[in-house]
Structure formats: C-alpha cells, structure tokens
Amino acid sequence: MTKHKINVSLFVLNMVLLSFMYWGNSNLAWILLVVFMFFFLILSYGVLFMTFNYFVQSKNAFPKPHVLLTFDDGPNPQTTPIVLDLLKEYNVTAIFFVIGTKAKSENELIRRIMDEGHFIGNHTFSHHPMFALLNGAQVEKEIVELNNLFINQGIQTNLFRPPIGYTNPIIARVVNKLSLNIIGWNKRSYDTVIRNPKKLAKRLLFLAKPGSILLLHDNLKQTAEALSLFLKESEEKGIIFAKKNQINSFLND
C-alpha cells in the first residue's frame, strides 16, 4: 500500500507541475494523457500481479533450496483425497487455500488436511468471480465468513490468498484490518489450462526450482494425475520439498 500512496502523490504532483509548465501549450492534453496512461499501467500491473507487492505485502518465494506446494480452490471430494494420498506417500507438506462453500460440506476432508500436517488458508467463502470489484464490506464478508467456518471447525489460521491473486486498495485495507498473512506464488502451473497430465507433470518438474512456490489446484483431475508423476520424478531428481517446521518458520518470519 505504501508504493501505491507514493505513486498517487507523485502522479498528482507531476500532473500539477506539468500543467503549470506547459499551460497554454497545445500539447498539454497529450502530455497529461501520457502521464495518466503510465500511472494507469502501474496501477493495472499492481492489481493483476500480486508478486509486485504494490497494494499488499505477500510472500511469493520460499527460502532456498526448498520448494513449496500450494493448492487452491478445494476441497473436492473426488480429487483432494488423491492429492492427500500422494503427499502422504512422498512425505510432502503443502498449503491448501480452500473455498468456504466447498469446505462447508467437507468437514472430514478439511480435518484430514489438518491431521496430516498440512496448512489451511482462506481463499474466500465463494471465490466471487468479480472479487476485485467488490466493496470493502463485501470483501470483508467473504473472508470473515470463511474464517468463522474455520473457527467452528476448530481451526485457527491467518493465511489468505485472494482469488486469482488480484489485489487493490480495498482488499489491502481489509487484509490489514484482519491482520492476514498473504501467501502468493512465483511459479504458476497453469493446471487449469494444461489438461494432459504428462505435459503438466513435465511443466511442474521444470518449475520446481529452489525457492519456488508452486500454484496448483486440488479440485482438478489432471492435477491429481500429474502429481503422481511429478512427485515420483522429483524424488529421483532430488528436489527438496519444504517440511512442516520450515513452512512454520516461513509463515512466521
């Protein structure tokens, strides 16, 4: 948010100074338009790319040499158990960012995620497709409603990942108000696009460099299938996945 405040101040100052300097010049409107478009470009980049840390401070890389797996949009009664079975088989710990409407009917699956040593984060109650366009009260309701569900399930967490990773000043204010710990990523699997499990596993192997936080989705069949191939080859290649104590240190740093 500090970056945004500084840039807004600089934008206003530049617009005022340029207006004084070029007052009466026929090109003033074009000059101001260029400055505005540059500011709008920065603003758009900040909204679309959480790793820019423009509105909120998020953790987007894991300490080397480890790799952290994160899963969004679950739990799913068909695919999440497969993912959990594989993580258990290969002794890998992950963070699951769950959606409230799904978690509400999957108490046992949520409990299994926790019991098997994984971490749970808030991915909003409904994963509203226009989350970045909601007002402050609506954004807070989306987050708090899921947090209350967690509390009813005996879970305490301050981890949050906004839908699609979009942020803005409204989301930033709510996040700061609720003291949430924002977890981003630096490697996107694109498992929502790559439907072939073998191709997806190959991409995951390419992305799994030291310090990577991988974004996957445990509600997708192709992800569950690709994970088996990926974890098997990762073990052979000596890829080091983060353990629970290392993730704890990362989250509390």
Backbone as CSV, one residue per row, in Angstrom:
resi,resn,N_x,N_y,N_z,CA_x,CA_y,CA_z,C_x,C_y,C_z
1,MET,0.827,-1.199,0.000,0.000,0.000,0.000,0.866,1.256,0.000
2,THR,2.055,1.168,0.601,2.971,2.311,0.635,3.364,2.705,-0.779
3,LYS,3.663,1.726,-1.625,4.020,2.012,-3.012,2.902,2.781,-3.708
4,HIS,1.672,2.345,-3.462,0.529,2.984,-4.103,0.382,4.432,-3.636
5,LYS,0.523,4.681,-2.352,0.391,6.045,-1.824,1.463,6.962,-2.397
6,ILE,2.682,6.450,-2.486,3.782,7.244,-3.047,3.515,7.556,-4.510
7,ASN,3.078,6.550,-5.263,2.819,6.749,-6.688,1.654,7.700,-6.940
8,VAL,0.622,7.640,-6.109,-0.504,8.569,-6.250,-0.030,9.993,-6.006
9,SER,0.782,10.182,-4.963,1.315,11.506,-4.652,2.172,12.036,-5.800
10,LEU,3.048,11.171,-6.340,3.902,11.577,-7.459,3.077,11.891,-8.706
11,PHE,2.023,11.084,-8.922,1.158,11.308,-10.080,0.479,12.678,-9.993
12,VAL,-0.095,12.973,-8.851,-0.777,14.266,-8.663,0.214,15.407,-8.806
13,LEU,1.396,15.268,-8.168,2.413,16.316,-8.238,2.864,16.552,-9.673
14,ASN,3.105,15.472,-10.417,3.524,15.612,-11.815,2.458,16.257,-12.677
15,MET,1.216,15.901,-12.448,0.120,16.490,-13.222,0.028,17.993,-12.973
16,VAL,0.189,18.406,-11.705,0.126,19.830,-11.360,1.307,20.579,-11.973
17,LEU,2.534,20.033,-11.786,3.737,20.703,-12.301,3.707,20.812,-13.816
18,LEU,3.316,19.734,-14.485,3.259,19.757,-15.947,2.201,20.743,-16.445
19,SER,1.116,20.855,-15.713,0.060,21.805,-16.096,0.579,23.234,-16.026
20,PHE,1.351,23.543,-14.987,1.949,24.879,-14.867,3.006,25.112,-15.945
21,MET,3.860,24.099,-16.160,4.972,24.251,-17.101,4.496,24.406,-18.545
22,TYR,3.434,23.684,-18.902,3.009,23.671,-20.303,1.652,24.344,-20.516
23,TRP,1.277,25.185,-19.549,-0.011,25.874,-19.679,-0.026,26.719,-20.948
24,GLY,-1.041,26.568,-21.743,-1.133,27.304,-22.997,-0.519,26.569,-24.168
25,ASN,0.230,25.508,-23.886,0.839,24.706,-24.946,-0.225,23.769,-25.524
26,SER,-0.263,23.711,-26.822,-1.287,22.882,-27.480,-1.102,21.390,-27.211
27,ASN,0.090,21.010,-26.749,0.364,19.592,-26.483,0.117,19.190,-25.028
28,LEU,-0.384,20.128,-24.211,-0.561,19.833,-22.786,-1.467,18.618,-22.558
29,ALA,-2.559,18.562,-23.289,-3.507,17.449,-23.091,-2.833,16.109,-23.377
30,TRP,-2.025,16.058,-24.423,-1.328,14.812,-24.765,-0.291,14.445,-23.707
31,ILE,0.411,15.452,-23.207,1.424,15.209,-22.169,0.758,14.625,-20.919
32,LEU,-0.351,15.228,-20.503,-1.062,14.751,-19.317,-1.637,13.349,-19.550
33,LEU,-2.065,13.096,-20.787,-2.608,11.778,-21.106,-1.528,10.698,-20.994
34,VAL,-0.332,11.024,-21.474,0.785,10.074,-21.387,1.106,9.769,-19.926
35,VAL,1.147,10.812,-19.091,1.429,10.620,-17.659,0.342,9.770,-17.014
36,PHE,-0.913,10.068,-17.356,-2.026,9.291,-16.802,-1.946,7.828,-17.236
37,MET,-1.651,7.577,-18.501,-1.595,6.203,-19.000,-0.464,5.424,-18.332
38,PHE,0.657,6.111,-18.075,1.770,5.463,-17.389,1.359,5.081,-15.970
39,PHE,0.663,6.004,-15.291,0.181,5.726,-13.941,-0.839,4.589,-13.955
40,PHE,-1.727,4.603,-14.940,-2.753,3.563,-15.055,-2.107,2.201,-15.315
41,LEU,-1.016,2.187,-16.090,-0.304,0.940,-16.378,0.281,0.346,-15.093
42,ILE,0.899,1.198,-14.274,1.455,0.744,-12.997,0.337,0.219,-12.102
43,LEU,-0.774,0.952,-12.066,-1.917,0.563,-11.244,-2.456,-0.798,-11.678
44,SER,-2.589,-0.997,-12.979,-3.103,-2.259,-13.509,-2.153,-3.406,-13.195
45,TYR,-0.871,-3.155,-13.315,0.120,-4.179,-13.006,0.012,-4.583,-11.542
46,GLY,-0.203,-3.595,-10.675,-0.344,-3.872,-9.249,-1.573,-4.698,-8.932
47,VAL,-2.653,-4.460,-9.658,-3.893,-5.224,-9.453,-3.720,-6.665,-9.926
48,LEU,-3.134,-6.849,-11.092,-3.085,-8.154,-11.741,-1.972,-9.065,-11.216
49,PHE,-0.889,-8.473,-10.722,0.263,-9.280,-10.331,0.607,-9.052,-8.867
50,MET,0.166,-9.982,-8.033,0.375,-9.867,-6.590,1.855,-9.860,-6.224
51,THR,2.683,-10.517,-7.040,4.117,-10.585,-6.755,4.782,-9.212,-6.789
52,PHE,4.129,-8.244,-7.394,4.644,-6.871,-7.432,4.588,-6.221,-6.049
53,ASN,3.763,-6.793,-5.157,3.582,-6.260,-3.796,3.250,-4.765,-3.815
54,TYR,2.372,-4.401,-4.701,2.028,-2.984,-4.873,1.016,-2.523,-3.824
55,PHE,-0.053,-3.287,-3.644,-1.079,-2.910,-2.664,-0.896,-3.636,-1.335
56,VAL,-0.511,-4.899,-1.399,-0.322,-5.693,-0.181,1.048,-6.343,-0.195
57,GLN,1.552,-6.630,0.985,2.809,-7.364,1.106,2.494,-8.857,1.153
58,SER,2.969,-9.576,0.164,2.737,-11.021,0.117,4.063,-11.764,0.058
59,LYS,4.041,-13.007,0.506,5.234,-13.851,0.460,5.155,-14.698,-0.805
60,ASN,6.069,-14.440,-1.724,5.965,-15.030,-3.055,7.110,-15.966,-3.420
61,ALA,8.030,-16.193,-2.501,9.139,-17.107,-2.748,9.502,-17.790,-1.443
62,PHE,9.912,-19.044,-1.540,10.274,-19.811,-0.351,11.797,-19.845,-0.227
63,PRO,12.309,-19.876,1.006,13.765,-19.926,1.174,14.377,-21.139,0.462
64,LYS,15.439,-20.888,-0.271,16.148,-21.975,-0.962,16.800,-22.887,0.063
65,PRO,16.979,-24.157,-0.262,16.790,-24.817,-1.567,15.435,-25.503,-1.723
66,HIS,14.494,-25.163,-0.844,13.240,-25.914,-0.808,12.213,-25.412,-1.820
67,VAL,11.245,-26.284,-2.077,10.107,-25.976,-2.947,8.830,-26.165,-2.128
68,LEU,7.904,-25.218,-2.252,6.640,-25.287,-1.515,5.484,-25.509,-2.485
69,LEU,4.661,-26.506,-2.193,3.460,-26.766,-2.987,2.258,-26.093,-2.338
70,THR,1.458,-25.398,-3.140,0.219,-24.798,-2.638,-0.917,-25.188,-3.581
71,PHE,-2.093,-25.410,-2.989,-3.264,-25.844,-3.761,-4.431,-24.904,-3.486
72,ASP,-5.082,-24.463,-4.553,-6.241,-23.576,-4.455,-7.520,-24.302,-4.862
73,ASP,-8.640,-23.704,-4.447,-9.988,-23.996,-4.969,-10.618,-25.296,-4.493
74,GLY,-10.021,-25.972,-3.508,-10.641,-27.164,-2.938,-11.452,-26.787,-1.712
75,PRO,-11.879,-27.797,-0.943,-11.623,-29.212,-1.192,-12.637,-29.818,-2.159
76,ASN,-12.181,-30.864,-2.834,-13.040,-31.592,-3.759,-13.075,-33.053,-3.315
77,PRO,-14.260,-33.617,-3.093,-14.343,-34.982,-2.541,-13.762,-36.063,-3.453
78,GLN,-13.631,-35.785,-4.752,-13.074,-36.779,-5.667,-11.548,-36.650,-5.797
79,THR,-11.046,-35.436,-5.929,-9.626,-35.258,-6.258,-8.734,-34.919,-5.054
80,THR,-9.250,-34.203,-4.069,-8.423,-33.832,-2.920,-7.899,-35.056,-2.159
81,PRO,-8.711,-36.100,-1.939,-8.164,-37.297,-1.276,-7.005,-37.932,-2.040
82,ILE,-7.059,-37.895,-3.371,-5.963,-38.437,-4.178,-4.701,-37.613,-3.946
83,VAL,-4.859,-36.301,-3.946,-3.727,-35.401,-3.699,-3.137,-35.670,-2.320
84,LEU,-4.003,-35.802,-1.320,-3.528,-36.060,0.048,-2.815,-37.408,0.151
85,ASP,-3.338,-38.422,-0.524,-2.690,-39.738,-0.517,-1.270,-39.638,-1.073
86,LEU,-1.115,-38.900,-2.157,0.196,-38.757,-2.800,1.163,-37.960,-1.930
87,LEU,0.673,-36.892,-1.319,1.524,-36.086,-0.444,1.999,-36.920,0.742
88,LYS,1.101,-37.759,1.251,1.465,-38.630,2.368,2.490,-39.675,1.938
89,GLU,2.285,-40.243,0.759,3.198,-41.268,0.248,4.621,-40.730,0.091
90,TYR,4.725,-39.484,-0.376,6.054,-38.912,-0.632,6.518,-37.966,0.474
91,ASN,5.759,-37.948,1.583,6.137,-37.149,2.749,6.345,-35.669,2.401
92,VAL,5.368,-35.094,1.714,5.415,-33.697,1.294,4.319,-32.920,2.016
93,THR,4.674,-31.758,2.531,3.713,-30.885,3.211,3.318,-29.741,2.285
94,ALA,2.049,-29.354,2.321,1.554,-28.310,1.421,0.632,-27.347,2.167
95,ILE,0.290,-26.269,1.482,-0.722,-25.335,1.982,-1.940,-25.425,1.064
96,PHE,-3.112,-25.608,1.654,-4.362,-25.677,0.895,-5.173,-24.407,1.155
97,PHE,-5.412,-23.645,0.100,-6.256,-22.456,0.203,-7.653,-22.838,-0.257
98,VAL,-8.561,-22.955,0.703,-9.869,-23.555,0.421,-10.965,-22.502,0.256
99,ILE,-12.001,-22.909,-0.434,-13.180,-22.063,-0.661,-14.270,-22.465,0.330
100,GLY,-14.882,-21.484,0.960,-15.839,-21.741,2.029,-17.037,-22.560,1.621
101,THR,-17.590,-22.306,0.436,-18.773,-23.038,0.006,-18.475,-24.528,-0.157
102,LYS,-17.216,-24.852,-0.440,-16.820,-26.260,-0.568,-16.449,-26.840,0.793
103,ALA,-15.729,-26.055,1.587,-15.294,-26.527,2.905,-16.479,-26.788,3.831
104,LYS,-17.555,-26.043,3.613,-18.741,-26.147,4.472,-19.315,-27.554,4.485
105,SER,-19.246,-28.240,3.344,-19.825,-29.583,3.243,-18.771,-30.686,3.303
106,GLU,-17.524,-30.295,3.569,-16.437,-31.284,3.582,-15.642,-31.196,4.877
107,ASN,-16.344,-31.255,5.998,-15.678,-31.162,7.306,-14.604,-32.224,7.493
108,GLU,-14.913,-33.451,7.105,-13.964,-34.545,7.302,-12.715,-34.357,6.449
109,LEU,-12.891,-33.848,5.248,-11.754,-33.621,4.359,-10.876,-32.480,4.873
110,ILE,-11.513,-31.444,5.388,-10.765,-30.341,5.994,-9.985,-30.846,7.202
111,ARG,-10.623,-31.674,8.012,-9.957,-32.237,9.193,-8.794,-33.122,8.773
112,ARG,-8.965,-33.868,7.686,-7.876,-34.732,7.218,-6.668,-33.893,6.778
113,ILE,-6.928,-32.801,6.084,-5.829,-31.913,5.658,-5.016,-31.478,6.871
114,MET,-5.708,-31.077,7.922,-5.028,-30.618,9.132,-4.338,-31.767,9.854
115,ASP,-5.031,-32.888,10.001,-4.491,-34.033,10.743,-3.233,-34.593,10.093
116,GLU,-3.115,-34.445,8.783,-1.950,-34.978,8.086,-0.812,-33.957,7.989
117,GLY,-0.945,-32.881,8.753,0.174,-31.952,8.902,0.266,-30.833,7.892
118,HIS,-0.772,-30.674,7.073,-0.762,-29.602,6.084,-1.317,-28.314,6.689
119,PHE,-1.199,-27.238,5.943,-1.683,-25.934,6.393,-2.907,-25.548,5.576
120,ILE,-3.790,-24.785,6.230,-5.021,-24.345,5.557,-5.044,-22.826,5.517
121,GLY,-5.464,-22.298,4.371,-5.590,-20.861,4.211,-6.949,-20.492,3.660
122,ASN,-7.282,-19.232,3.804,-8.568,-18.679,3.374,-8.469,-18.238,1.908
123,HIS,-9.382,-18.763,1.088,-9.434,-18.373,-0.328,-10.790,-17.751,-0.647
124,THR,-11.382,-17.149,0.384,-12.709,-16.511,0.396,-13.819,-17.546,0.448
125,PHE,-14.994,-17.088,0.840,-16.102,-18.004,1.042,-16.670,-18.532,-0.271
126,SER,-16.793,-17.648,-1.271,-17.455,-18.084,-2.510,-16.574,-17.993,-3.748
127,HIS,-15.347,-17.490,-3.602,-14.465,-17.278,-4.751,-15.214,-16.479,-5.814
128,HIS,-15.722,-15.333,-5.405,-16.523,-14.475,-6.282,-15.728,-14.136,-7.540
129,PRO,-16.321,-14.342,-8.736,-15.580,-14.083,-9.984,-15.174,-12.621,-10.143
130,MET,-15.868,-11.717,-9.461,-15.549,-10.292,-9.528,-15.049,-9.792,-8.177
131,PHE,-14.292,-10.636,-7.478,-13.829,-10.293,-6.134,-13.100,-8.946,-6.098
132,ALA,-12.305,-8.677,-7.113,-11.519,-7.430,-7.143,-12.399,-6.196,-7.345
133,LEU,-13.677,-6.393,-7.684,-14.586,-5.261,-7.893,-15.564,-5.065,-6.730
134,LEU,-15.461,-5.918,-5.706,-16.372,-5.806,-4.559,-15.987,-4.633,-3.675
135,ASN,-16.979,-4.121,-2.933,-16.668,-3.048,-1.983,-16.071,-3.632,-0.703
136,GLY,-15.640,-2.760,0.192,-14.954,-3.198,1.398,-15.768,-4.141,2.263
137,ALA,-17.058,-3.828,2.433,-17.919,-4.663,3.267,-18.070,-6.055,2.666
138,GLN,-18.179,-6.129,1.341,-18.336,-7.424,0.680,-17.049,-8.244,0.749
139,VAL,-15.913,-7.574,0.563,-14.621,-8.273,0.654,-14.430,-8.844,2.054
140,GLU,-14.724,-8.018,3.059,-14.569,-8.471,4.446,-15.505,-9.634,4.754
141,LYS,-16.727,-9.566,4.255,-17.694,-10.642,4.490,-17.201,-11.955,3.882
142,GLU,-16.645,-11.892,2.680,-16.128,-13.084,2.005,-15.034,-13.766,2.824
143,ILE,-14.203,-12.956,3.461,-13.081,-13.503,4.232,-13.534,-13.950,5.617
144,VAL,-14.285,-13.099,6.297,-14.690,-13.374,7.677,-15.630,-14.579,7.751
145,GLU,-16.507,-14.711,6.760,-17.452,-15.839,6.765,-16.705,-17.171,6.741
146,LEU,-15.626,-17.237,5.953,-14.840,-18.469,5.921,-14.021,-18.629,7.196
147,ASN,-13.474,-17.535,7.708,-12.732,-17.615,8.974,-13.622,-18.129,10.103
148,ASN,-14.868,-17.687,10.124,-15.814,-18.162,11.153,-16.109,-19.650,10.982
149,LEU,-16.180,-20.086,9.743,-16.373,-21.513,9.474,-15.178,-22.310,9.999
150,PHE,-13.971,-21.792,9.763,-12.767,-22.442,10.281,-12.824,-22.548,11.808
151,ILE,-13.206,-21.463,12.447,-13.273,-21.446,13.915,-14.257,-22.503,14.416
152,ASN,-15.392,-22.624,13.722,-16.390,-23.645,14.098,-15.855,-25.059,13.905
153,GLN,-14.871,-25.189,13.016,-14.252,-26.490,12.771,-13.005,-26.690,13.639
154,GLY,-12.766,-25.728,14.527,-11.618,-25.836,15.431,-10.297,-25.476,14.788
155,ILE,-10.334,-24.657,13.739,-9.118,-24.290,13.001,-8.834,-22.802,13.167
156,GLN,-7.589,-22.479,13.479,-7.147,-21.094,13.563,-6.124,-20.855,12.461
157,THR,-6.378,-19.903,11.586,-5.422,-19.575,10.532,-5.558,-18.116,10.146
158,ASN,-4.426,-17.495,9.821,-4.468,-16.127,9.305,-3.934,-16.069,7.877
159,LEU,-3.809,-17.243,7.244,-3.299,-17.315,5.875,-4.403,-16.960,4.881
160,PHE,-4.025,-16.192,3.878,-5.019,-15.743,2.891,-4.381,-15.645,1.514
161,ARG,-5.139,-16.062,0.529,-4.751,-15.853,-0.875,-5.985,-15.364,-1.621
162,PRO,-5.935,-14.163,-2.189,-7.113,-13.649,-2.902,-7.371,-14.426,-4.181
163,PRO,-8.636,-14.573,-4.562,-8.965,-15.265,-5.807,-8.211,-14.675,-6.998
164,ILE,-7.597,-15.537,-7.782,-6.837,-15.191,-8.985,-5.586,-14.363,-8.655
165,GLY,-5.413,-14.021,-7.390,-4.254,-13.235,-6.998,-4.407,-11.742,-7.228
166,TYR,-5.620,-11.284,-7.536,-5.839,-9.859,-7.768,-5.889,-9.105,-6.448
167,THR,-5.316,-7.909,-6.419,-5.375,-7.052,-5.238,-5.711,-5.619,-5.660
168,ASN,-6.131,-4.832,-4.690,-6.416,-3.415,-4.922,-6.449,-2.713,-3.561
169,PRO,-6.635,-1.388,-3.525,-6.617,-0.677,-2.236,-7.687,-1.160,-1.256
170,ILE,-8.858,-1.556,-1.768,-9.940,-2.028,-0.895,-9.545,-3.342,-0.231
171,ILE,-9.052,-4.280,-1.035,-8.603,-5.563,-0.487,-7.473,-5.347,0.506
172,ALA,-6.563,-4.427,0.178,-5.432,-4.132,1.071,-5.906,-3.639,2.435
173,ARG,-6.909,-2.768,2.448,-7.425,-2.239,3.725,-8.035,-3.351,4.576
174,VAL,-8.793,-4.240,3.935,-9.422,-5.344,4.668,-8.359,-6.310,5.194
175,VAL,-7.395,-6.622,4.359,-6.303,-7.524,4.750,-5.557,-6.980,5.958
176,ASN,-5.250,-5.692,5.931,-4.549,-5.067,7.062,-5.424,-5.040,8.314
177,LYS,-6.705,-4.765,8.124,-7.635,-4.729,9.251,-7.722,-6.085,9.937
178,LEU,-7.723,-7.152,9.162,-7.877,-8.512,9.695,-6.536,-9.172,10.030
179,SER,-5.432,-8.449,9.794,-4.072,-8.954,10.090,-3.816,-10.304,9.420
180,LEU,-4.073,-10.350,8.130,-3.904,-11.588,7.379,-2.485,-11.719,6.819
181,ASN,-2.046,-12.947,6.692,-0.724,-13.262,6.147,-0.927,-13.719,4.703
182,ILE,-0.532,-12.883,3.739,-0.808,-13.163,2.331,0.289,-14.031,1.725
183,ILE,-0.125,-15.150,1.166,0.812,-16.079,0.532,0.550,-16.092,-0.968
184,GLY,1.549,-15.688,-1.719,1.428,-15.705,-3.172,2.143,-16.898,-3.769
185,TRP,2.748,-16.703,-4.925,3.491,-17.755,-5.604,4.449,-17.094,-6.585
186,ASN,5.437,-17.835,-7.032,6.313,-17.339,-8.096,6.375,-18.277,-9.290
187,LYS,5.657,-19.419,-9.195,5.588,-20.355,-10.311,4.148,-20.827,-10.472
188,ARG,3.591,-20.546,-11.613,2.195,-20.910,-11.870,2.151,-22.135,-12.773
189,SER,1.472,-23.175,-12.328,1.466,-24.438,-13.078,0.611,-24.369,-14.336
190,TYR,-0.388,-23.493,-14.338,-1.384,-23.428,-15.409,-2.089,-24.774,-15.581
191,ASP,-2.335,-25.437,-14.431,-3.044,-26.714,-14.485,-4.506,-26.555,-14.872
192,THR,-5.018,-25.330,-14.847,-6.383,-25.096,-15.317,-6.450,-25.096,-16.847
193,VAL,-5.283,-24.967,-17.482,-5.215,-24.901,-18.949,-4.625,-26.179,-19.535
194,ILE,-3.570,-26.693,-18.896,-2.904,-27.900,-19.390,-3.676,-29.124,-18.892
195,ARG,-4.375,-29.783,-19.774,-5.239,-30.901,-19.389,-4.519,-32.251,-19.439
196,ASN,-3.402,-32.301,-20.155,-2.666,-33.558,-20.285,-1.766,-33.744,-19.060
197,PRO,-2.005,-34.786,-18.251,-1.226,-34.989,-17.023,0.283,-35.098,-17.247
198,LYS,0.695,-35.757,-18.337,2.124,-35.908,-18.603,2.773,-34.560,-18.919
199,LYS,2.091,-33.757,-19.729,2.615,-32.425,-20.043,2.652,-31.550,-18.795
200,LEU,1.633,-31.688,-17.954,1.577,-30.901,-16.726,2.696,-31.319,-15.775
201,ALA,2.927,-32.616,-15.643,3.999,-33.101,-14.780,5.351,-32.607,-15.267
202,LYS,5.527,-32.605,-16.584,6.784,-32.109,-17.167,6.976,-30.633,-16.849
203,ARG,5.900,-29.862,-16.924,5.988,-28.437,-16.608,6.319,-28.234,-15.130
204,LEU,5.703,-29.015,-14.262,5.960,-28.898,-12.832,7.421,-29.191,-12.508
205,LEU,7.986,-30.183,-13.176,9.396,-30.513,-12.965,10.289,-29.355,-13.401
206,PHE,9.910,-28.698,-14.479,10.670,-27.541,-14.963,10.574,-26.366,-13.985
207,LEU,9.401,-26.196,-13.383,9.166,-25.057,-12.491,9.762,-25.244,-11.098
208,ALA,9.933,-26.487,-10.692,10.312,-26.788,-9.302,11.790,-26.507,-9.034
209,LYS,12.140,-25.226,-9.103,13.496,-24.784,-8.798,13.583,-24.394,-7.324
210,PRO,14.788,-24.415,-6.734,14.932,-23.978,-5.335,14.323,-22.592,-5.111
211,GLY,13.486,-22.486,-4.071,12.832,-21.221,-3.754,11.466,-21.043,-4.385
212,SER,11.023,-22.053,-5.128,9.728,-21.935,-5.817,8.555,-22.141,-4.878
213,ILE,7.511,-21.352,-5.102,6.192,-21.632,-4.535,5.296,-21.943,-5.721
214,LEU,4.868,-23.197,-5.828,4.075,-23.634,-6.970,2.584,-23.477,-6.695
215,LEU,1.883,-22.930,-7.659,0.429,-22.793,-7.580,-0.232,-23.918,-8.367
216,LEU,-1.015,-24.746,-7.654,-1.787,-25.813,-8.274,-3.222,-25.753,-7.765
217,HIS,-4.059,-26.645,-8.271,-5.462,-26.693,-7.860,-5.843,-28.144,-7.561
218,ASP,-6.233,-28.406,-6.318,-6.536,-29.790,-5.927,-7.934,-30.229,-6.328
219,ASN,-8.670,-29.363,-7.020,-10.014,-29.731,-7.482,-10.017,-30.209,-8.928
220,LEU,-8.819,-30.370,-9.514,-8.731,-30.742,-10.917,-8.200,-32.166,-11.083
221,LYS,-8.843,-32.937,-11.947,-8.448,-34.322,-12.186,-7.041,-34.408,-12.752
222,GLN,-6.723,-33.515,-13.712,-5.410,-33.571,-14.341,-4.284,-33.255,-13.350
223,THR,-4.576,-32.418,-12.355,-3.569,-32.093,-11.354,-3.286,-33.297,-10.472
224,ALA,-4.350,-33.974,-10.052,-4.177,-35.166,-9.216,-3.387,-36.238,-9.956
225,GLU,-3.661,-36.402,-11.253,-2.944,-37.408,-12.038,-1.498,-37.000,-12.285
226,ALA,-1.283,-35.727,-12.571,0.074,-35.237,-12.841,0.939,-35.264,-11.585
227,LEU,0.313,-35.074,-10.440,1.060,-35.024,-9.184,1.790,-36.334,-8.914
228,SER,1.168,-37.439,-9.270,1.796,-38.737,-9.069,3.099,-38.835,-9.858
229,LEU,3.068,-38.444,-11.131,4.262,-38.472,-11.982,5.302,-37.471,-11.489
230,PHE,4.831,-36.299,-11.130,5.721,-35.226,-10.687,6.473,-35.598,-9.413
231,LEU,5.766,-36.102,-8.416,6.417,-36.424,-7.147,7.386,-37.597,-7.292
232,LYS,7.043,-38.546,-8.135,7.930,-39.682,-8.365,9.245,-39.216,-8.993
233,GLU,9.139,-38.402,-10.035,10.351,-37.912,-10.708,11.106,-36.905,-9.843
234,SER,10.380,-36.154,-9.027,11.027,-35.195,-8.121,11.934,-35.914,-7.144
235,GLU,11.449,-37.054,-6.651,12.234,-37.858,-5.719,13.514,-38.358,-6.395
236,GLU,13.382,-38.758,-7.643,14.537,-39.257,-8.399,15.543,-38.141,-8.697
237,LYS,15.022,-36.930,-8.915,15.892,-35.795,-9.255,16.426,-35.060,-8.025
238,GLY,15.988,-35.472,-6.844,16.492,-34.858,-5.623,15.906,-33.497,-5.298
239,ILE,14.718,-33.210,-5.813,14.043,-31.951,-5.470,13.650,-31.986,-4.000
240,ILE,13.948,-30.915,-3.287,13.716,-30.867,-1.841,12.446,-30.067,-1.551
241,PHE,11.445,-30.729,-1.006,10.192,-30.046,-0.666,10.229,-29.580,0.791
242,ALA,9.548,-28.490,1.033,9.508,-27.908,2.377,8.791,-28.836,3.354
243,LYS,9.326,-28.923,4.563,8.706,-29.684,5.642,7.880,-28.748,6.528
244,LYS,7.123,-29.339,7.427,6.206,-28.560,8.255,6.923,-27.493,9.073
245,ASN,8.050,-27.850,9.699,8.751,-26.868,10.534,9.323,-25.735,9.700
246,GLN,9.755,-26.041,8.491,10.280,-24.988,7.596,9.170,-24.059,7.115
247,ILE,8.008,-24.636,6.855,6.864,-23.807,6.444,6.431,-22.917,7.623
248,ASN,6.431,-23.484,8.821,6.104,-22.693,10.003,7.018,-21.496,10.152
249,SER,8.313,-21.708,9.987,9.287,-20.629,10.105,9.053,-19.585,9.010
250,PHE,8.761,-20.043,7.809,8.492,-19.149,6.667,7.261,-18.283,6.937
251,LEU,6.209,-18.897,7.468,4.963,-18.170,7.705,5.092,-17.169,8.857
252,ASN,5.959,-17.481,9.819,6.091,-16.610,10.998,7.242,-15.628,10.888
253,ASP,7.939,-15.645,9.762,9.068,-14.748,9.574,8.606,-13.313,9.324
